[in-house]
């Protein structure tokens, strides 16, 4: 049985994005920042790491989400980014 989880906003957390490593890191960062800007989401510095195989790029960034609507719309917008494998 699943329990409904109630989040307390504002929510400050580290968002981890895993992409295919097939686009310049600067362009990838700019596309993610554009999503944050579209939703007025404050974000910290981006940290990036390439997998040992070189196939994947992980980006971690601290974000501040003000309500559930912004949370849902953020993940919806992130889904449209080319090469995104996971967003947690």
Buried (B, 14 or more C-beta within 10 A) or exposed (E): EEEEEEEEEEBEEEBEBBBEBEBEBEEBBEBBBEBBEEBEBEBEEBEBEEEEEEEBBBBBBBBBBBEEEBBEBBEEBBEEBEBBEEBE
